[in-house]
Amino acid sequence: MSVSETEMTRVQPAQAARPVVWQPRQPVFWLFVALLAAAVPMLVVQITVGSKNVQALLSAVVLLAVQVTLLWLIVRAMPKLKKRQPGSLRLAAFLWGALVAILIAGSANDAAFTVYGQLGLNSLAASLSAPVNEDLVRILGVLLVLTLAMRDRITVMDGVVYGFIVGAGFEVTENLFYALRGDDFLGTVSVGLSRLFVGFGLHALWTTVAGAGLAYCLSRWQRGLPGRWWVIAPTMLLPVLLHAAWDAPSFSIFTILKLLLLLVLYAVTVTAFLLAVRWGRRSDAALLSLPSTGVESAAQRLD
């Protein structure tokens, strides 16, 4: 079989069915269902235990709704040229971040904090453990959703959108836990607003960059081209390093210098996010230009 015919066999079946989350023949679907079923009651227990009073819980929910709305508007504003990602897969991405990833990463962080504490590295525990544990479990969620999405041809933009949604779900639940630490209504509002305005959307922005790299490699493999899997390394490493720098102990006692560093890190994060979105838009545009024949040459234009 020629190279063109091999690529055609990979591309054509993907056009036949619209991807949805319900794919009982896919092992990753049942993995998602099992993890989700375990995560829901655990999360309910944690929220119930963490809620100090009804007013604090209500204020946290209101802040949660505001954040979800803002993150949803960002997803809506992404310049997608291709048909929309299916709603069921977007929901799966959000649930992975909000329920599964937050609980797995939380358990991993707790274990890591204990180890680092025994080594006398308490001040560095957050920057050493959270970037690895949290970023890794989020990108696994993106991989899971992209695997289900590959019933259709995927592009970099699929990784951008699903990555952002996974990270958004993670951030929403994390901020909910932080807000619930408030002792009363005002305390909860104060914590919630600080989490909302200082570093807004960081987890979503970081996972977008990693998701773009992952989708790029998978989309090439799907078309019968070399996967260029090395691309995953820099697109994963950059968010991890930014995350580690954000969580690192302050290098100065001066508030203005602390804020300046955070501003620089946030600017780099937003720039990387915008570049990932641009990469996704170009990938979508290349897909729309694919002719019905000449798959090999058209596939090369997607690079």
C-alpha positions as CSV (number, residue, x, y, z in Angstrom):
1,M,0.0,0.0,0.0
2,S,1.4,3.4,-0.9
3,V,1.9,6.3,1.6
4,S,-1.1,8.2,0.2
5,E,-3.3,5.2,0.5
6,T,-2.2,4.6,4.1
7,E,-3.0,8.2,5.0
8,M,-6.4,7.9,3.3
9,T,-7.3,4.9,5.4
10,R,-6.6,6.9,8.5
11,V,-8.4,10.0,7.4
12,Q,-11.5,8.7,5.8
13,P,-13.0,6.6,8.6
14,A,-12.6,9.6,10.9
15,Q,-15.1,11.6,8.7
16,A,-17.8,9.0,9.1
17,A,-18.9,9.5,12.6
18,R,-19.3,12.6,14.9
19,P,-17.3,12.0,18.1
20,V,-19.2,11.9,21.3
21,V,-18.3,10.9,24.8
22,W,-20.4,7.7,24.7
23,Q,-18.0,5.2,23.1
24,P,-18.4,1.9,25.0
25,R,-15.8,0.2,22.8
26,Q,-13.1,2.6,23.9
27,P,-11.3,1.5,27.1
28,V,-10.6,5.2,28.0
29,F,-14.4,5.8,28.1
30,W,-14.8,3.3,30.9
31,L,-11.7,4.6,32.7
32,F,-13.3,8.1,32.6
33,V,-16.6,6.7,33.9
34,A,-14.9,4.8,36.7
35,L,-12.8,7.7,37.9
36,L,-15.7,10.1,37.6
37,A,-18.0,7.8,39.7
38,A,-15.3,7.7,42.4
39,A,-14.6,11.4,42.3
40,V,-18.2,12.7,42.7
41,P,-18.9,11.4,46.2
42,M,-15.4,12.2,47.4
43,L,-15.8,15.8,46.2
44,V,-19.2,16.1,47.8
45,V,-17.7,15.0,51.1
46,Q,-14.8,17.4,50.9
47,I,-17.1,20.4,50.1
48,T,-19.5,19.4,52.9
49,V,-16.6,19.1,55.4
50,G,-15.0,22.3,54.2
51,S,-18.1,24.4,54.4
52,K,-18.0,26.4,57.7
53,N,-21.4,28.0,57.3
54,V,-24.2,28.4,54.8
55,Q,-23.4,32.0,54.0
56,A,-19.7,31.2,53.2
57,L,-20.9,28.4,50.9
58,L,-23.4,30.6,49.1
59,S,-20.8,33.4,48.5
60,A,-18.3,30.8,47.2
61,V,-20.9,29.4,44.8
62,V,-21.6,33.0,43.5
63,L,-18.0,33.6,42.9
64,L,-17.7,30.2,41.2
65,A,-20.5,31.2,38.8
66,V,-18.8,34.4,37.9
67,Q,-15.5,32.6,37.2
68,V,-17.3,29.9,35.1
69,T,-19.0,32.6,33.1
70,L,-15.7,34.4,32.4
71,L,-13.9,31.2,31.4
72,W,-16.9,30.2,29.2
73,L,-16.7,33.6,27.4
74,I,-13.0,33.0,26.6
75,V,-13.8,29.6,25.1
76,R,-16.6,31.2,23.0
77,A,-14.2,34.0,21.8
78,M,-11.5,31.6,20.5
79,P,-11.3,32.0,16.7
80,K,-12.4,28.5,15.7
81,L,-12.8,27.9,12.0
82,K,-13.6,24.2,12.2
83,K,-16.9,23.0,13.4
84,R,-17.4,23.2,17.1
85,Q,-16.0,20.5,19.4
86,P,-18.9,18.3,20.5
87,G,-20.7,19.4,23.7
88,S,-20.4,16.0,25.3
89,L,-16.6,16.0,24.9
90,R,-16.3,19.6,26.2
91,L,-18.4,18.5,29.2
92,A,-16.1,15.5,29.7
93,A,-13.1,17.8,29.6
94,F,-14.6,20.1,32.2
95,L,-15.6,17.2,34.5
96,W,-12.1,15.7,34.3
97,G,-10.5,18.9,35.4
98,A,-13.1,19.9,38.0
99,L,-13.6,16.4,39.6
100,V,-11.0,13.8,38.6
101,A,-7.9,15.9,38.2
102,I,-8.4,18.0,41.2
103,L,-8.7,15.0,43.5
104,I,-5.9,13.0,42.0
105,A,-3.5,16.0,42.1
106,G,-4.6,16.9,45.6
107,S,-3.8,13.5,46.9
108,A,-0.4,13.4,45.1
109,N,0.4,16.9,46.4
110,D,-0.4,15.9,50.0
111,A,1.9,12.9,49.7
112,A,4.7,15.0,48.1
113,F,4.3,17.7,50.8
114,T,4.9,15.1,53.5
115,V,8.1,13.9,51.8
116,Y,9.4,17.4,51.2
117,G,8.6,18.3,54.8
118,Q,10.7,15.4,56.1
119,L,13.5,16.7,53.9
120,G,13.2,20.2,55.3
121,L,11.9,21.7,52.0
122,N,8.6,23.0,53.2
123,S,9.0,26.3,51.5
124,L,9.7,24.7,48.2
125,A,7.1,21.9,48.4
126,A,4.4,23.8,46.4
127,S,6.7,24.7,43.5
128,L,8.3,21.2,43.4
129,S,5.2,19.1,43.6
130,A,2.2,21.0,42.2
131,P,3.5,21.8,38.7
132,V,4.4,18.2,38.1
133,N,1.3,16.5,39.7
134,E,-1.3,19.0,38.6
135,D,0.0,19.6,35.0
136,L,0.5,15.9,34.4
137,V,-3.0,14.8,35.5
138,R,-4.6,17.6,33.5
139,I,-2.8,16.7,30.3
140,L,-3.8,13.1,30.8
141,G,-7.4,14.3,30.7
142,V,-6.7,16.2,27.5
143,L,-5.3,13.0,26.0
144,L,-8.4,11.0,27.1
145,V,-10.7,13.5,25.5
146,L,-8.6,13.8,22.3
147,T,-8.7,10.0,22.1
148,L,-12.5,10.0,22.0
149,A,-12.4,12.9,19.6
150,M,-10.3,11.0,17.0
151,R,-13.4,9.5,15.5
152,D,-13.2,12.8,13.5
153,R,-10.1,14.5,12.2
154,I,-8.5,16.5,15.0
155,T,-6.4,19.7,14.7
156,V,-4.3,21.7,17.1
157,M,-7.4,23.7,18.0
158,D,-9.0,20.6,19.5
159,G,-6.1,20.5,21.9
160,V,-6.4,24.2,22.6
161,V,-10.1,24.1,23.4
162,Y,-10.1,20.8,25.4
163,G,-6.9,21.9,27.2
164,F,-8.4,25.2,28.2
165,I,-11.6,23.5,29.4
166,V,-9.8,20.9,31.4
167,G,-7.7,23.6,33.1
168,A,-10.7,25.8,33.7
169,G,-12.5,22.9,35.4
170,F,-9.5,22.4,37.6
171,E,-9.2,26.0,38.5
172,V,-12.9,26.4,39.3
173,T,-12.9,23.6,41.9
174,E,-9.5,24.7,43.3
175,N,-10.8,28.2,43.8
176,L,-13.9,26.8,45.4
177,F,-11.8,25.0,48.0
178,Y,-9.8,28.2,48.7
179,A,-12.9,30.3,49.0
180,L,-14.4,27.8,51.5
181,R,-11.5,28.5,53.9
182,G,-13.1,31.8,54.8
183,D,-14.5,31.9,58.3
184,D,-17.6,33.9,57.3
185,F,-19.2,35.6,54.3
186,L,-16.7,38.5,54.1
187,G,-13.8,36.1,54.6
188,T,-15.0,33.9,51.8
189,V,-15.6,36.8,49.4
190,S,-12.1,38.2,50.2
191,V,-10.4,34.9,49.4
192,G,-12.6,34.2,46.4
193,L,-11.9,37.7,44.9
194,S,-8.1,37.4,45.4
195,R,-8.1,34.0,43.6
196,L,-10.3,35.4,40.9
197,F,-8.2,38.5,40.1
198,V,-4.6,37.4,41.0
199,G,-3.6,35.0,38.2
200,F,-7.0,34.5,36.7
201,G,-7.3,31.4,34.5
202,L,-3.7,30.3,34.9
203,H,-4.4,26.6,35.0
204,A,-6.6,26.9,31.9
205,L,-3.9,28.9,30.1
206,W,-1.1,26.5,31.0
207,T,-3.1,23.4,29.9
208,T,-4.0,25.1,26.6
209,V,-0.3,25.3,25.7
210,A,0.3,21.7,26.6
211,G,-2.9,20.5,24.9
212,A,-1.9,22.3,21.7
213,G,1.4,20.4,21.5
214,L,-0.3,17.1,22.3
215,A,-3.0,17.6,19.6
216,Y,-0.4,18.6,17.1
217,C,1.4,15.3,17.5
218,L,-1.8,13.2,17.6
219,S,-3.2,15.0,14.5
220,R,0.0,14.2,12.5
221,W,-0.1,10.5,13.7
222,Q,-3.8,10.3,12.7
223,R,-2.9,11.4,9.1
224,G,-0.2,8.8,8.8
225,L,2.7,11.3,9.3
226,P,5.5,11.0,11.8
227,G,4.1,12.2,15.2
228,R,7.0,14.5,16.1
229,W,6.4,13.5,19.7
230,W,9.3,15.6,20.8
231,V,7.0,18.7,20.4
232,I,5.2,17.5,23.6
233,A,8.3,18.2,25.7
234,P,8.6,22.0,25.2
235,T,4.9,22.5,25.2
236,M,4.7,20.7,28.5
237,L,7.9,22.0,30.0
238,L,7.0,25.7,29.6
239,P,3.7,25.5,31.6
240,V,5.5,23.4,34.3
241,L,8.3,26.0,34.6
242,L,5.8,28.9,34.7
243,H,3.7,27.1,37.3
244,A,6.8,26.3,39.4
245,A,7.9,30.0,39.3
246,W,4.4,31.2,40.2
247,D,4.4,28.9,43.3
248,A,8.0,29.5,44.3
249,P,8.7,31.3,47.6
250,S,9.0,35.1,47.1
251,F,12.5,36.3,46.4
252,S,11.9,39.7,48.0
253,I,10.1,41.2,51.0
254,F,9.0,44.2,48.9
255,T,5.4,43.8,47.7
256,I,6.0,45.8,44.5
257,L,8.8,43.4,43.4
258,K,6.6,40.4,44.2
259,L,3.8,41.8,42.1
260,L,6.2,42.7,39.3
261,L,7.4,39.1,39.1
262,L,3.9,37.8,39.0
263,L,3.0,40.3,36.3
264,V,5.9,39.1,34.2
265,L,5.0,35.4,34.6
266,Y,1.3,36.2,33.8
267,A,2.4,38.1,30.7
268,V,4.5,35.2,29.5
269,T,1.6,32.8,30.2
270,V,-0.9,34.9,28.2
271,T,1.6,35.3,25.3
272,A,2.1,31.5,25.2
273,F,-1.7,31.0,25.3
274,L,-2.3,33.4,22.4
275,L,0.4,31.7,20.3
276,A,-1.2,28.4,21.0
277,V,-4.6,29.7,19.9
278,R,-3.0,31.2,16.7
279,W,-1.4,27.8,16.1
280,G,-4.8,26.1,16.5
281,R,-6.5,28.6,14.1
282,R,-3.9,28.0,11.4
283,S,-4.4,24.2,11.9
284,D,-8.1,24.6,11.4
285,A,-7.6,26.7,8.3
286,A,-5.3,24.1,6.8
287,L,-7.9,21.4,7.5
288,L,-10.6,23.4,5.8
289,S,-8.4,23.7,2.7
290,L,-8.0,19.9,2.4
291,P,-9.3,18.7,-1.0
292,S,-11.1,15.5,-1.5
293,T,-8.0,14.1,-3.3
294,G,-4.3,14.4,-2.8
295,V,-4.4,13.7,0.9
296,E,-0.6,13.4,1.2
297,S,0.2,16.9,-0.1
298,A,-2.7,18.5,1.8
299,A,-1.6,16.8,5.0
300,Q,1.8,18.3,4.7
301,R,0.2,21.8,4.5
302,L,-1.1,21.2,8.0
303,D,2.4,21.5,9.5
